[in-house]
Amino acid sequence: MDDNNKLVSNAFQVFMQQAPAYAQVWLGTAQGLTKASALDRKTECLGYLAVLSVLGLTSGIPFHVTEAKQAGASREEIISAVLLGLPAAGNIVIAALPIALNAFDNSD
């Protein structure tokens, strides 16, 4: 996680440092849900980006864009995932677009 620390929001880093028992349970649950998913890794990452964008949870977008890119997502797929909720949620998703593209363009 050290390489991705700059991508993890300050709030999540504080959560992991100050409430490690809760963080361990949270991360274990998230990993378990990923294992249970019938979606391939790239599709799951793109879906997660869509959910974050609809909910306006932009602090998690850089980390999850990097995860999606590592899973093989293209820049165009990132854009599509961020804007997927536009018809249902409205323009709240637009705020996520520059954050997502900056993360994509600046990650390996």
C-alpha positions as CSV (number, residue, x, y, z in Angstrom):
1,M,0.0,0.0,0.0
2,D,3.0,2.3,0.4
3,D,3.1,3.1,-3.4
4,N,-0.6,3.9,-3.3
5,N,-0.5,6.0,-0.1
6,K,-0.6,9.2,-2.1
7,L,-3.8,7.9,-3.8
8,V,-5.6,7.0,-0.5
9,S,-7.6,9.8,1.0
10,N,-6.4,11.4,4.2
11,A,-9.6,10.3,5.9
12,F,-9.0,6.7,5.0
13,Q,-5.4,6.8,6.1
14,V,-6.5,8.2,9.5
15,F,-9.1,5.4,9.7
16,M,-6.5,2.8,9.1
17,Q,-4.0,4.3,11.5
18,Q,-6.4,5.3,14.4
19,A,-8.9,2.4,14.2
20,P,-6.8,-0.5,12.9
21,A,-9.2,-3.2,14.2
22,Y,-12.1,-1.6,12.3
23,A,-10.0,-1.1,9.3
24,Q,-8.9,-4.8,9.3
25,V,-12.6,-5.9,9.4
26,W,-13.5,-3.4,6.7
27,L,-10.7,-4.5,4.4
28,G,-11.4,-8.1,5.0
29,T,-15.0,-7.6,4.1
30,A,-14.2,-5.7,1.0
31,Q,-11.7,-8.5,-0.1
32,G,-14.3,-11.1,0.6
33,L,-16.9,-9.3,-1.5
34,T,-14.4,-9.1,-4.4
35,K,-13.7,-12.8,-4.2
36,A,-17.5,-13.5,-4.2
37,S,-18.1,-11.3,-7.2
38,A,-18.9,-13.0,-10.6
39,L,-17.5,-9.9,-12.4
40,D,-14.0,-9.9,-13.8
41,R,-11.6,-7.5,-12.1
42,K,-11.7,-4.7,-14.7
43,T,-15.5,-4.8,-14.8
44,E,-15.7,-4.7,-11.0
45,C,-13.3,-1.8,-10.8
46,L,-15.2,0.2,-13.5
47,G,-18.5,-0.5,-11.7
48,Y,-17.0,0.7,-8.4
49,L,-16.0,3.9,-10.1
50,A,-19.5,4.4,-11.3
51,V,-20.9,4.0,-7.8
52,L,-18.3,6.4,-6.3
53,S,-19.1,9.0,-8.9
54,V,-22.9,8.7,-8.4
55,L,-22.5,9.0,-4.6
56,G,-20.1,12.0,-5.0
57,L,-17.3,10.1,-3.0
58,T,-14.5,11.6,-5.1
59,S,-11.8,11.1,-2.5
60,G,-11.6,7.4,-3.3
61,I,-11.5,7.9,-7.1
62,P,-7.7,8.2,-7.6
63,F,-7.0,4.9,-5.8
64,H,-9.8,3.1,-7.7
65,V,-8.9,4.6,-11.1
66,T,-5.4,3.3,-10.6
67,E,-6.8,-0.1,-9.7
68,A,-9.0,-0.1,-12.8
69,K,-6.1,0.9,-15.0
70,Q,-3.9,-1.9,-13.6
71,A,-6.8,-4.2,-14.4
72,G,-6.6,-3.1,-18.0
73,A,-9.2,-0.3,-18.2
74,S,-8.6,2.3,-20.9
75,R,-9.0,6.1,-20.5
76,E,-12.2,5.9,-22.5
77,E,-13.6,3.2,-20.2
78,I,-12.8,5.3,-17.1
79,I,-14.8,8.2,-18.7
80,S,-17.7,5.9,-19.5
81,A,-17.7,4.4,-16.0
82,V,-17.7,7.9,-14.3
83,L,-20.5,9.1,-16.6
84,L,-22.5,5.9,-16.4
85,G,-24.8,7.3,-13.7
86,L,-25.4,10.6,-15.5
87,P,-29.0,9.8,-16.6
88,A,-30.0,8.4,-13.2
89,A,-28.1,10.6,-10.8
90,G,-27.6,13.8,-12.8
91,N,-24.6,16.0,-13.1
92,I,-23.1,15.0,-9.7
93,V,-21.0,12.5,-11.6
94,I,-19.4,15.3,-13.7
95,A,-17.4,16.4,-10.6
96,A,-15.7,13.0,-10.6
97,L,-14.5,13.3,-14.2
98,P,-11.5,15.6,-13.8
99,I,-10.3,13.7,-10.7
100,A,-10.6,10.4,-12.5
101,L,-8.8,11.6,-15.6
102,N,-6.0,13.2,-13.6
103,A,-5.5,10.0,-11.7
104,F,-5.5,7.9,-14.9
105,D,-3.1,10.2,-16.7
106,N,-0.7,10.3,-13.7
107,S,-0.6,6.6,-12.8
108,D,1.6,3.9,-14.2
